[in-house]
Amino acid sequence: MDNQKYVIVDLETTGHSPKAGDRIIQISMVIMRNWEVEETFTTFIHPERSIPFYIQDLTNISERDIEGAFPFEYYAEDIYERLQDGIFVAHNADFDLSFLQAEFERAGLSKWKGKKIDTVELSKILFPTALGFKLGDLANDLEIPLHHAHRADDDAMATALLLKKCWEEILMLPVQTIEQLHKHSFKLKSNISHLLFQALQIKRKTIEDEDKFAHYHQLVFKKKPPIASAPDLKTVYPSSDEEKQELLSRQFPNFEKRTEQFQMMDAIWETLQQKKEMMIEASTGVGKTLGYLLPAFIYAKQQGKKICISTYTSVLLEQLLYKEIPKIENVFGIKIHATLLKGMQNYIDIELFEQLLEQGEHSYDETLTIMQILVWLSKTETGDLSELNLSGGGQLLIEKIRKKRRNENPFDFYERAIQESMDADIIVTNHAMLLADLERLEPIFQSIDGWIIDEAHQLIQAAIHRQQVIFSYAQWKYYFGQMGLASEDGLFEIFQKAAMKTGRFSKPLFIQLEKSFQKTVNLFEQVMETIVSSMKNQKQTYFDYKRTAFLKDLSFHPSLLKEVSRSLQHWIDLAEQASIHFRQNVDELSKENKLLVERWDYWIREWKLKLAEWDELFFIEKNHYALWIECDNRQIPGSIRIYKKPIEIRESIEKLFHSLRKNAGIIWTSGTLTIPNNERFIANQLGIAKDVPILKLNAPQNYYGGAKVYIATDMPDIQGVPQSEYIESVAAAVTQIVQSIEGRCFVLFTSQDMLKRTVELIQEAELLKDYLLFAQGVTSGSRMRLLKSFQKFQRSVLFGTNSFWEGVDVPGEDLSAVIIVRLPFSSPDEPTFKTKAAILKENGQNAFTDLSLPEAILRFKQGFGRLIRSSKDKGAFIVLDRRIETKSYGTEFLKALPNIKIEKLPLQHMVKDLQHWYNSSEEK
């Protein structure tokens, strides 16, 4: 039994800084021994200042709640005493403990001394695949009661139960994993080593001796039972609407017939049967996923054939495999062998990870990530690195252990995924993996009998991403630094010393190595200096600090680029000679030296990739690509990045599907495949033949009954006023709209600079001080983290650009309005667009009507798609850009929307109408 006293604490405060005058308004303490709650203490505390409105909204603690409470000084000694002889535990312990220490000091008490455990840090290690590490997220995942989040009493009890769950989780880990965790735990920020040591003592008493010597990755590599699968001739496709209705009503009691969904099923069934090809645009509300899964499932079972479903986002991949396919299995009462297959680099390379474990010092972020991976390896059945929820620092380490080449290791997750896909009925994959088949010697996908390409329009972006090359000056400098010629602890120096000690030292070779490497570095810096000098002479095309220039417009000689390539190749050749020299009689080397030569070889492989990147960037000619340089004036040369992006990927996709078209049915589907007056815009980019039909399926009209479009008629002309004036008008308009509907708004921009300036103006003028503002590129955190934070608060506004125009799902009351700041045309100075436009002009085409306008209408259509995600949703789609009304092309944007009511009003009238509309719906 662990008789240690744990004091679990949670505070609610008026803000984040005691130095700025913030104070505690509620404290709760839970004392636990032997993993049982022994005592609790909770009280409100009077902060001797007002409670900000957003804190009242967050905690549901009002001024009335603290009226009868005393200041902190009244409770200070009692709280201090309860902490004695205990380990301080909190969710984000640094915040709670530092706040308490400041209050103790203010009350005249000495600083509390003792150990602490942070359950955020502990949870990250033990639950590395959790969607989030906020207390509410973890409580939901682990079924811990938390009725009122952000109330100290409920939060403290939930944290106590979380601590107990963590302890139970540690005891379930293999002893080898706990030993590795304990070894690395001393670099953590809290005293987690205490728990791991306790667990080791218990585990070592119970494990059998032979388990102690199990090889680590043999222990963690789980065997999955095979799923027997064979044709099921009894599975019959329900050809009539009545049969479909009856079949689906068994599994979904409240299933509502959607004629369009049934049309989609029939079209897909016929296409698979006849091995034809078609495109299906299925708008939100049609039920696209079920629409293609049902016929695909029946076809695979009835024919004993393999179906592949490819999509773009990881979220949809997981949803298909673990949520949607099981529903279809339940409909028929039949199991199907479905497997997830991703590209090689999505999987962990066990050998690289084991080498990493043996290497010396690791930073805090690296240590935390290593511990997360150790726990994850004891649980994962896939080895898919996307399962992990890691910090930014963790992502850097992950790049070192991604699988990049095939090997003979029997404990390999990628090889197992390949094998499972050979035996599967349905393969679920992503567009990147599909495109990788272009380069694979033995293509995996040749045996597929039916293809469903979901989010089909995103295959264009996936192909561009796959073929693009991005050079980063900072990354190259990091690689140079890893060799560390000028550093005693650099790899070159360590390798050279080890070679001398083992008698495997060739002085002439190492002298050549050093000279060759230094020459490469010098030549590289010459190129960069030339680029910087040329960039400074270029006219600045962006309003902010970014400079952009096409490489062809810069003045430096191509021979210098070639010299870098030759010099780097010469160094790689010498480095390989050194490795061969060191590896003679490799069995005689110590374990430490074997690891060193493996590390040396790893970096040779990395430099080969860098050389290939350099040559691809500057010497390998490709038709239709854009090549340009970007940098930030404030950080030169560190910010230099060179981009090479294809602007025409039709040939690649045609090449991939050429052989597939002969043997399989192919269905391209998405919510956005067409636009008015240019139905085949996406089809042409994908290289799909003109005789391939497009079936357009729209949701029933009543699906959009809760939607309304507003156009502000008195905003300034975006092209007729200075940007600063337009931003002021946008800030004022957004403020009034947000206040009229009390939050829950997306504000979508096309420019990060305009977004940032608008948000700064709103914040500086305190126009929305009672609201929480989340801004992409300004507020820290990933897109999903911003979205989850936005959804937690009633009075919240999310400012987004680019990625928020599509692929974000905010159902129901979580989103009241989408505000379009400007029509989403590409910037005419954006290099890829500029290159495309120039080619169109050369071919006698109009860049605006054939490129700019179609792309903008697609984004506009996708922006509307954020608003209504179910027939019960209600929301306003508000356009501030008057060009939608004043320009002749404006009607084409409106035609792309469903047939819903459009109001054209001055801003003041719009705000009143919005207020009335929302208030009347709430009253109902």
N, C-alpha and C positions, 0 to 999 in steps of 0.2 A: 504493500500500500504506500502511496505517496502522501506523507503527512505534511508536505510543504503547504504553507498558507499562500494562496493566490488572492490578491485584492483586485477585482475587476472594476474599473472606473469608467464612467462616461460623464462628460460635461456638456451642457448647452450654454452658449455664450452670446454676447451681443455682437461679436465679430471675431476676427482672427488675431488681433494684436493687443495684449495687455499694455504694451508701451504706448499705444495710441488711445488708451482709455477704455478699451473693451473689458467687460467684466462677466463673471459667471452668473447665469440666471437659474441654473438647476444642476445639481450633482447627484449621482447615484453610485453606490458602492455595493458590490456583491462579494462576499468573502466565501471562498471555497477551499475545503480540505478533502483529501481522498476523493476528489472529483465529485463531491456533493456540495450543494449550497448550504452553508452553515449560518449565514446572517446577511441581511440586506439593510441598507440605509439610503434614504432618498429625501431630499428637501429642495424646495425653491429657495433661491438666494436673491436678495434685493440688490440690483447692480448699481443703485444710486445714479442712474442715468436712464434715458428712455430706451426702449427696445425697438430697433429699426423694423420697419414694416416687413421687409423681406424675411427677417428672422422670425417674426410672428407667423408669417405664412409658412415658413419652413418647419418650425417646431410646434406650431399651434399653441405657443405660450404667449399669453397676452399680458398687458399691463395689469389687468385685474387679477391674474394668477399670482403675481408677486407682491400684491398690495400688503399682505400681512407678514411677509417674509422679512428676515433680518439681513444685514450686510454680511459679507464673508467672514469678517473678523469674529463674529458671534459663534461661527461653527468651526473656525480654523483649528483649534486645539483638538477637538473631537475627531476631525477628519485626519489630522496629522497622526493621532494615536492609532487610528484604525489601520494606517499604512505600516505601522511598525512590525518588523519581523516577517513581512510579506514580500512577495514578488509583485510588482506593479504591472498590471495587465490592462491594455486598452486597444481599441481599434484605431490605429494611428497614434501610438503611444507618445511619440515625440510632442505632438500638439497638446494632448491632455496633460502630460507631466510638466512640460515647460510652462503651461498656463497656471497649473497648480503651484509650481515653484515660485512664480512671480507673485501669486496671491499670498503664499506663505511669507515671502519676503516683505510684502506690503503690510502684513499683519504682525510683523516683528518676530517671526519664527525663523529658525535656521533652515537651511536647505535640507530637504529629505534625501537620505542616501539609501540606496538599495538596488536590486536588480530589476530589470523590466523585460516584459515580453510584448512585442507588438503583434497582434493577431492579423494585421494586414500582411506583414512580412511572412508570418508563419503560414497563413492561408495561401499566399502565392506559391510557397514551396510545396505544400501538401495537396493543393487543389489547382495544379498548373493549367488545367483546361477550363476553369471556371470562366463564365462570360464576363464577369466583373468581380472586383474585390471590395466593393463597397459593402457595408454590413447588410443592407437590404438585399443586395444581389445574392450574397452568400447564404443568408437566412432562407431565401426563397429556394435556392438550389439544394440546400441541406435539410430542408423541412424543419427549420428552427422557428418557433413562434416569434413573430415580431409585429405586433398589432399596430403600434404607433411609432414608426421610425422617426428619428430626430426628437424623441423624448428620452431623457437620460435614463429613467427607470427601465423602460422597455429595451433601450439600446444596451444598457449594462447587463441585463439578464441575457439578452441574445448573445452578447460577447462572451459571457461566461459559458453558455451552452456551446458556442463556437469553439472555445478553448478546449472543452471536453471532447468535442467531435475531432479536433485536431489530434488530441492525445490518442484517441481510439484509432485514428487513421495511421498514426506512427506505428502503433502496435501491429497493424495489419501488413506493414511493409516487410519484405525479405530482410534478413539480418545484414546481408551484404550491402543493401541499399542504405540501411541505417548507419552502418559503419562509415560508408562514404559520406553521408550527410554530416555525421558528427565530425569527420576529418575536416570538412570545409566550413563548418558552422562558426568557427571562431572569428571569421571576418564579417559576420553579420552585425547589424546595428543593435539587435536586442539579444537577450540571453537564451536563445533557443537551444544552445548546446546542453543546457541543464536538462531539458525534456528528452533530448536524444540520448544522453548518457543514462538517464533513468530507464528508457526503453531498451537500451542495449543490455543492461543488467538483467532485465526480465527476459528478453528474447534468448540470450545466451544460455539461460538455464533450461530453456524448453526445446531448442533445436537439436536435431540429431547430428552426430559428429560428421557423417558423410556430407551433409549439406554445407558444412563450413568451407569446403574446398570446391564447390561448384563454380564453374567459370561464369563471370558476371553476365555476359550477354546471353549465355545459354539459359541462365536462370530467368531472365526477363523476357525472352522471346516466346510469346504465347503461341500455342498451336490452336488453329481454328478448326473445328470439326467440319468435314466436307458436307455440302448440301447435295443430296441426291436429286437429280433433275432429269426429267424425261418428257417427251411429248405427251400432252394430255388431250386426247381426241374428244373428250367430253366437253371441253371448254368451247362453247359456241358463241359467236358474236351476236349480240342482240340487235337484229337489223331494224326492228320497228321502234318508234319512240316509246310505245307502251311497254315493250320488253326492257328497254333501257330504264324507264321510270321504275318498273317493278324491281329490277335488279339492284339499282342504286338505293332505293328506299329501304332495302333490308339493312344496309350498313349505315345509312344516313336517314334517321327517322324524319327529320324536318327537310328532306331534300326537295328543292323546288326545281321543277322542270325549266330548263333554259334551252329554247329551240336552237339557238346559235351554237351552244355547246354540243348538242346532239349532231348538228350539221358538221361540226369539226370532227367528231368521232367517225362519222360515216366517210368523210373525205379522206381521212388518214387511213382507215381500214382499206378502202379501195386502192389508195396509192401504194400501200405495202403489198397488197395482193398482186397488183399488176406491175410492181417494180417500176413505178413511174416517179415523177418529181413534181412537187408543187410548193407554193408559198401560202401561208395562212397568217393574216394579220388578225389577231384576236384581242380586242381591247379589254381593259380592266372590266371585270363584271361578267365576261363570257365563261370563265372557269377553264382557262387554257390548260393548266397542268393536268387536271382530271381528263380534259378533252383529248390529250394525246396518250396519257398513261393507260387508259382502259383498252383502246384498240391495240396498243403496243404489247401489253401484257397478254391479251388473248392470242395475238399472232405468235408471240414467242412460245407460249404453251401449246397451242394447237399445231403449229408447224414444226416445233422443235428447232426453231431458228434463233439466231442471236440478234438482239436489237441494241443499238447504241444511242444513248441520249447525251448530247453535249450541250453544256451551258456555260455561262461566263463567270458568274459569281459563286464564291465558295458557299455563301448562305443558301443559295438554291440547290447546290450539290447535296449539302447535308440534308436539307429539307426533303429532297426527292428520295434519298436513300432511307432515311430514318423515320420519316413522317408520312409521305405520300404513298410510296410503294407498299408499306404495310397495310394501309387502308384498302388498297386494291386487293391485296392478298385476303383480307377479311371479307371483302365482297364475295369472292369466289370460294373461300375456304381452302385455298391452295397456296403452298409456299413456292416461291420462285427464287432461283439463284441469281441475286443481283449483287454487283460488286462495284466499288468505287475505284477508279484508276486515274491517277494524275501523272503529270510529268515527273521525270526522275528527281529534279531538284526540290520537289515538294517533300521528299523523304529524307530521313536521317541516315547518315553513313556511320554505322556502328564503329567501324575501325577508326575513322577520324575522331569520333568522340572519345574512344578509349585512349588515343594518343593525346588528346587535349587534357584528359584527366591526369595524365602522367607529367604534363608540363608544369613548370614551376609556379611562379606567382600569378595570381589572378586578381583583377580589380573587384570592387564590391558588386558591380552589375554583372560581371562575368561569374562570380561565385554564386550569386543568387540564381542566375540562369542555369548554371551547371546543376545546382541542387534541384531546381524545377524539373530538369530533364531526367535526372536520376529517378525521381518519383514517377514521372510520366512513363519512363521505360518499363517500370514494373506493372503498368496498367494498360498501355496502348496495345491494340491489336493491329494497327495500321502502320505505325511509324511515320504518319503524316504530320509534318512539323506545324501545319496550320492549326492543329488541335490545341497548340500551346498559346496561352495568353501572356505575352511577354512585354516588358518595357522596351523603350527605344534602345537602351544599352544592350539588352538581351538580344535584340535583333541583329546587332553587329556580330555577336558570338555565333548566332545561328548560321550566318553565312559561311563560317569556317567548317561546319559539319554537315552542310547539305550534300546530298549524293550527286556527284558530278560525272562519275564513270562507273561502268559495270565491272563487277569482280566476281570471284568464285566463293565469296563468303556465304556459307549456308544460312547464316543468321542475317538475312538481308530483307528488309521490308519491301523494297521496290521489286525485287525478283519474285517475291511471294505475290505481290499485287498483279504482276504480269501473268503468273501462273493461274491465279484465280480468274483473271479475265478470260483466259483460254477456255475455262470450264463454265463460264457464266451464261445465263439466258439474257440478262439485261446488264449492259455495262453503262455506268454513269460516269462521265468524264467531263473535262473542261476544254474549252476551245484551244487553250495553249497545248494541251496534250495531243489533241487532234492534229494541230498544225505541225507538231514535232514529228509526226509520221512522214512528213515530206523528206526528212533527213535520215530516217531509220533504215538500216540495211534490210532488216526483216520486218516489214510493216505489220503491226499488231492487228490493224483494223480491216485487213483484206477479207476476213471470214464473216464480216457483218452482213446481215440480210436486210436490215432496215435501219434508216438513220432519222433521228429527230434532232434538228439543230434548234434549240430554244435560245431566246435572246439572240436571234440570228444576226440582227444588225450589229451586235457587238463583236461578231467574228472579224469584222473589218478592223476594229481597234486591236483585237488580239493578234491579228496578222501584222499590223504595223508595229506593235510592241515587240513581237518576236524578231522582226527583221531590223529594228532600230539599233543603232550603236550610240552609246552615251559615254563620252570621255569626261572624267573628273580630275582636275589638277590635284585636288586634295587627296583623292584616292591613290593616284600615282605617287605622290609624296609619301603617303603612308607606307606604300609598298617599298619604296626606296629606304625608308626609315627602318623597316623590319630587317633589312640586311645589315644596317648599322655599321658601316665602315669606320665611322668616327667615334663609335661607342664601344666601350669594353664589354658591355653586356649585349651587344648586337650579335645577330646570328653568325655573321662572317667571322668575327673574332672568336666566338665560342667554338665554331666548327674548326677553325685553324688551330686553336690550342689543343682540341681533342685529337686532331690528326697528328700533331707533334708528339703528344703523350703516347699514342698508340704506335708510333713509328710508321704511320701511313702518310707522312708529310712530304710533299714535293714542293720545295721552295720555289723553283721557277714557275710551276703551275699557279701557286697562290699569288706570286707577284703579278703574273699575267691577269689573274682573276681580278685583283684589286685595281690594276690599271684600266682594264676593260670596263669594269663597273663605274669607275670614276669618270671615264670618258663618256659613257652613256648618260650619266647624270648631267654632266656639263652640256652635252648636245641638247638634251631635253630642256634644260633651263634656257638655252639659247633660243629654242623654238618659242618657248613661253614668253620670253622678253620681247621677241619680234611681234608676237600676237598682241601683247599689251600695248606696245608702241603704236602698232597699226590701229588698234581699237580706239586709242585716244584721239586719233586723227579723224575718226569716223563721226558723222553727224549722229547725234543721239536721237533715237526714234521713240523712246518711251518717256512718259511723263515723270516717272520716279527714277531711282538710282540705277536701274538696269540698263546695260548697253547690249545691243544685239547687232551682229553683222554677219553677212554671208562670207564664207571662207574665201570664195572667189574674188571678193572685193578687197581682201587684205593683201598687203605687199610683202610677201616673203618667198624665198626661192624654194621650190619643191625638193631640190637636192638635199636641203637640210633635213627635211622630213625623212628622206631615204637613208641619210646617215644615221639617224636615231635607230631606224629599223635594223640596219646592218650591225651597228654596234651592240644592240640588245641581243641579236641572234648570236653574235660572237661570244658574248658573256654567257648566254645559256649553254652553248656548246662546251665552254670551259667548265662551267658549274657541273655539267653532267659528267665530264671527265673526272672532276674531283670526287664526285659521288662514287663512280666506279672504282677509283683508287681506294677510297675509304672502305668500300664494301668487300674488298678482298678478304677471303676467309671470314665471312660475316658471323659465323657461329662462334668465333672466338671473341667477338665484341661483347662488352658488358651491356646490360639492359639499358642503361643510361645512354650509351653511345648508339645503340640500335635506334632508340627513340630520336636521338639527335639527327642521324642520317635520314630517318623518315621525315623529320621536320624539314631538313634541307631539300629533300625530294619534293615535298609538298610545295615549297616556295618555287622550285623550278617549274612545276606544273602551273602554278599561278602566273609566273612570268611568261610562260608560253601563251597563256590566254591573253595576257596584256599585249604581247607582241601581235597576236592575231587581231586584237581589237584595234591596234594602231594601223596595221596594214589594211584592215577592212575599212577603217575610217578614211584613209588618205589615198589608197592605191587601187582598191578593187572597185572598178567602175560598175555602176548600176543605172539602169534606165529609170527616170522619174523618181528622183529622191531630192530631199532638201538637206543641205549641209551648212550649218551655221554655228556661230559662237555666241555665248552669253556670258556676261560677268556683271558684278556689282561694283560700282565705283568705290564703294566704301571698303571693299575687301579684295584688292588685286595683289597678286595673282590667285590667291586662295579660292576665289569664287569662279574661276574660269571653268566652263563646261562647253564641250563641243558635241553637237547633236547631228546625227545622220539618220533621217527618217524617210522611209519610202512613202510616196504619195499615191502610188498605184500598186495595189496588191491583188488585182484581179487574176493575173497569171498564176500566182502562188496557189490561190484557192481553186482555180480551174485545174491546175496540175494535180492537186490533192484529190479532187472529186472526179477526175476524168475516168479512172479505172473503177471507182465505186459506182458510178452511174450505170455501168453495164450490168452490175450484179445485184443491185439493191434499190429499194424504194427510198426516196429522200424527201423529208418534209422540213421546210424552213419555216419557223414560226416566231412571232414576237408580238408585243403590243404595239410596236411602231415599225411598220415596214413600208408605208406609203405616205405620200403627201398630196394635196390637191394639185392638179395640173401637171404632176410629174410622178405618176404612180410607180414607175420602175427605177426611181433614183437609187434606192438601196439595192435592188436586184442587179442593176448595171454595175455597181461597185463590187458586188460579189461575183460578177461574171456569170450570172445565171441567164440561160438562153431566153430569148423573147417569147418562145412558145410555151415556156413553163407558166401555168396559170397562177394568178393571185386571187385567193379567196379572202374577202374582207368581211369579218364578223364583228358587229358592234353589239354592245350590251343593250338590253331593252331600254326604251326611253325613260321609264320610271326609275331606272338605276341612277340617273343623274338628277332626280327630282330635287335633291338637296343642294344643287350647285347653282351658282350665279356668277356671271362675269360683269365686272365693273371696269369702265375706262374713264380715267380722270381727264377731263377736257380742258382744264386750265393750268396744266403743268407747263413750264417753259419748253421750248423746242430744244431738244437735246443737242442738235447740230447748230443751233443759232445763238447759244449763250456759252460763256466760259464754263469749264467743268466745275469750278468752285461754286458758281451760282447754281448749277443744276444739282450739285450735292446738297447745298443748303435747302433747296426745294424738296429733295428726296427725304432728307432728315425730318423736315417739318411734316411731310405727308405721312411717312411711316409712323411718326409719333402720334399723329391724330388718329390714324387707322387702328393702331395697337390699342390706344386708350379707349376707342369706341367699342371694341370687342373684347377688351381686357386680356390681351395676350394670345398665346397659341398661334403665332404667325411664323411662316417662313418668309424671308426677304431674299429673293434670288438676284444675284449680280452676274455680270459677264466679266468683270474686271476685279482682281484682288485689290488693286490700288483704290478703286472707287469704294469698294466694300469697307476697307480699312478707314478711309477718310470719313465716310458716313458714320460709322460706328464711333469713331473718335469725337466727331462733332456732337453726336447724341449724348455721349458720356460726359464730355466737358461741359455742355450746357445743362446737364442733369435733366434732360427732357423726359427720360423714362427711368427716373431714379427708383421708382417702386417696382420695377420689373427686372428680371434676370436676363441679361443679354449674352448669348453665346454666338461667337463669330469665328467662322472657319479661317484659319491662318492667323488669328489674333488670340482667341482663347486656346489654351494648350489642350492637347488630346486629339485622338483620332476622330474620324468622321462618325464612327459608331458611338464613341464616348460622348461626343457633342450631342448626338441625337438622343441618347439615353438620358443625359442631363436635362435636355430640353423637355422631354416628356414627363419628367418628375415634378415639374412646377406648373401651376395654373398660369401665373403671370410670367411667361417666358417668351422670348423672341430669338429665333435662330437666323443668323445672316450667313448665307452660303453662296458658293460659286462653283462652277464646273460640275464636280461630282454630285452636288445636291440637286441638279436638274433632273436626274433619273436614278432609279435603283434604290430609292429611300422609301420605306413603307411606314407611314404613320396613320394607323387606322382610327376611326371614331372621333371622339371629342378631343383627342390629343392635338389635332390640327384644325384651326378655324379658318385660316386664310393663307393664301400664297400671293405675295406681292412681287410682281415683275418690274424691276427697276428700269430696265431697258430691254428692247427686243434683242434676242441672243444671236446677233450677227458676230461672226469672227472678226477680230481686228484685222484691218487690211495690211498691217505691218507684221502680223504673225508669220514667221518664216515659211511654215508648211503651206499655209493658205496662199501666201504671196507666190510661192513656186507653182502651186496648182493653177492659180489665176493666170500666170504668165504662159503656161503651157496651153491653157484653154484659148487664150488670146492668139497664140501662134496658129492654132487650129481653126481660127475664125469663129470661135464661140464666145458667148457673153459670160464673163466670170460672175456677174451678179445674178442673172436669172438661172444659170446652169450650175452654180456652186453655192454662192453666198446665201441666196434666198432659200433654197431647199434645206440646207444645213440648219439655218435659223428656225425654219418652220418645224423641223424635226425636234429641235431642242425645246421649242415653245410647247409643242404637243406633249413632250415628256415632262415638262414643268407642270402642266395641268394634271398629268397623271399622278402627281404627288398628293393631290387634294382629295379625290373621291376614291376610296379603296373598298367601299362596300355600299350596298343600296341604302344603308341607314345613315351614311355620312352626310354632313351638311357643311358647306364651306364656300367662301368667296374667292374668286380668282381675279386679282386686281392688277390692271396694267397701268403703269405710270407714264409709259413712253407714248406720246401723242402721235407718233408716226403710224401707229396701228389704225388711226382714224384719218390722218391727213395725207398719207401716201397711198398711191393706187394699189401697191402690193399689200396693204393692211388687210384687205378682205381675205387674202389667201391664208393669213394666220388664223383668222376667225373661222374660216371654212374647215380648218384642221381640227377644230374643237367639236364635241358632240352638239347636237341641236338643243342648246340651253338659252335661257333668257340673258340678254346683254343690256346693261344699263350704261348709258353715256352721260356722265354728270360732272359738274364742277366739284372740286374736292370737298367743300363744306357740305354740299347736298349729299354727296356720297357717304360721308361720315355719318350724317343723320340717318340716311337710309339703312346703312349697315347696322347702326345701333338699334334701330327699330326692328330690323329683320331678326337680329340675334336675340333681342329681348323677347320678341313675340314667340320665338321658337322655344326659348327656355320656359316661358310661362305655360306653354302647352305640355 
